[in-house]
Amino acid sequence: MARSKPCFGDGHFNLGWMPMKLARFQYDAPNSLGEAFSILQQLGRSATVLAGGTDLVPMMKTRKSQPNHLINIKGIKELHGLKSQDGFLCIGALTTMRQIEKSEILSDQYPILQKLPPVWPTSK
């Protein structure tokens, strides 16, 4: 199992108007869903799940969010990618929009989905 390690928030961040430091927190990076569920079960509501950090990290920098424990799920392979299973399209929670856009599964098995107008900005 991934070992928890303390993070002291010693890094300074300049947000343009004032430098900020992250508050102290514990950090885990499980490698499987089983590990993640086990950690979440142990920690309960004191844990915060981190996937990409686009929303959470800026809130931590400004102290709008001060989690005691972060669980980084980015390394859990089961949450990445697309697959067709039992006639259903399964899109992992950490699959990027680019991966969806370029997916061979979509073009081969679900071509109607690629003909729909995009719901995210594209680079043309």
Order of alpha helices (4+ residues) and beta strands (2+ residues): beta-beta-beta-beta-alpha-beta-alpha-beta-beta-beta-alpha-alpha-alpha
